[in-house]
């Protein structure tokens, strides 16, 4: 279960793989905030004997108010919000890179503080909401992690 928790945390603290050429961000000129994180079928992520579907509790409060912007140059900018995780954190900082294949709807995220890229499928995207999914394997079978981001105008 620790592996699932780490995959999900990496998936949602997400953000994006280097694009060799500049591309227009499919996510517009917005900052995005995490609105929902679920998994189906449910799994006991925190090992408390109860299966979980809502996984937002895995994200620390100091990260829940962070917003992300996907720049046309392939970089990801974070605005850390009001609640800081560390006293010396920069309020606004570049945290990774992204690339997106419109044909396959595959979004590849490369966050500077992780070793492995994260690949997700963008299930839905509009000016106000992004829904992405990722298949996760566990000893209990295949699960679908679904993340919803909402646009925040800054």
Order of alpha helices (4+ residues) and beta strands (2+ residues): alpha-beta-beta-alpha-beta-beta-beta-beta-beta-beta-beta
